[in-house]
C-alpha cells in the first residue's frame, strides 16, 4: 500500500442484530474522526457482518464470525502527522473507555505482515485442541486474562464465541402425530420460513431466450417475522395436502432459550480454541515467550494439546535455519582455509576475528533500537563474510612477509599497515551503500532497514578487529616459531631465488671444472641430516678457475 492504513476490528455482544451493529459502527466512526483530524483521513470503509458467507470465514483473515462484528478500514492521507502505531494506541484506549461492552483490536493492514501471519489475524496464536471443549475454552479465557497484563502484549482475545443466544424448538411428537405431521414437516416449515425453500427443495427456471438458469425459492419476508410470536404463527401443513388441517407452529413445539457457539473451529478434526495477541512497543519474540510461559503454566484437560502458531512459529523456524546455515558456513570456511594454508592455526585466527563482526551487529541493532529479526540476521551473515575475506587477505600478506625472512611481529605490523587502506575502502564503500537502507528511506524502506543497520554496525567493529586483533593474534601464535629461512621447505622459495639457483646449477653443470667430480649431484656432499630435514641453506657457489692467457 502506498499510504498507511488502520484496520480496526469491532465485536459487539454476541447476538446483536445487524441493524444495531451498524449503529455501533456509526458511533465508532464519529469517535475516530474526533481523534484523527478530518484532513488526515483519506477514506473510511465499514465492513459489517459476515460478507461472502462461509468461504470468507474459512479462507480470510478478517476474524468476522457473524452479524455482531466487523471491521473499519481507515486510510490516512498524505497530510497525516502521526504514525500508525500512535493512532492505534490512542484509539485503543479511547474506544475501550467509551464502549465498554464492545471489543476492539487492530489487525495488520499491509500485505507483507498478513502473508507472514499465514492467514491468521494476529502474529501470536495460542491454540488449544482437544475433545473437552468447555474445559479448553475455560483455559483459553484464563490465558487471555493473564496475557492482557503483560507489558507490550496488546489486542488479546479469544477468537471463538460460545455465548450466542439461540432458540431451541422441541417438537411434541404426540401432538404432531395427532395432527398428522412429522418432525420433518415441522423442520421443513421453519426452514422455508427462515431461509427459503432452496435448501430443502431446490428449483430452477430456465429462461427460454437466454438459456440462463435462475434459482427459484420461496421464503417468508424477514419483516413479517419481527418476533418469536410471529414465528410461532407459522403454519405447518401435512405432507401431500391430506385431509388434516394445517397447524400453527406454536401448537406443536415448545421454544426455549439457550446459548450456543457462534463458530466452531477444528484443527486435525479436533475442536480448537485460539488465543490471539499482538506485540506493541517490544519485539515479537520476547512477547511471544511471555505469552507461551503463561500458557505452559496452565493445566490442560486430559487429551488436550497447546501449540504456538502464527508468525511466531514461522519466525522460529527461520531463525533455526539461518543459525544452522551460519554454523555450517563457519565449519566449511574453516576447512577450506586449513586446506589453503596447510595449517590448523592460521584459519583459527580468521575464525577468532568473527566475534568482532557479530558484536558489531549487536551494537548497531541496540544503538538503533532495532529488533533481532530475519533481515538483521541476513545482515549479520553479510558482515561475517566481509570480515572473513579481509582477515584472509591480511593473513596471506603476513605469511608472505615471513617467507621473506621477517619475524612474526614485523610481518604482522607490515601486513596491518599495508592492508589498512584496502580494508577501510572496502568497509567504507559498503557502509555508504547501506546507509540509505539503514535510514529506511523510500516506500517500504522500514522493512529492510534492520539489514542495513546490522551490516553497518558489523563492518565498523569488524574492520577494527581485522586491523588490530588479527595481527595481534598472528604475532602471538607465531611468536615462538623459527625464522622462515630455517623452517620453510624448498617448495617455499620465492620465484626469484629459484630462478637464480637454477641458473647457478645450470652454469655449474656446463662448466665441468666448476661442478662436482664424477657427475655427482651438488647436494651429495651435504650432511645426511641437512638433506633429510630439507634445509634451505645452499652450498657456496664454486670459485671459477683463472683462464690461462694462451687460451
Helices and strands as residue ranges (DSSP letters): E 5-11, H 18-35, G 38-40, E 41-48, H 54-59, E 69-76, H 84-98, E 103-106, H 111-116, E 124-129, H 133-147, E 153-158, E 164-171, H 173-179, H 183-195, E 203-206, E 213-216, G 222-224, H 228-232, E 235-236, G 239-241, E 247-248, G 249-251, E 253-260, E 266-267, E 270-279, H 284-297, E 305-309, H 311-341, H 345-352, H 354-367, H 374-403, H 408-418, H 420-439, G 445-447, H 449-464, I 465-469, H 470-477, H 484-487, G 490-492, H 495-510, G 517-519, G 522-525, H 528-532
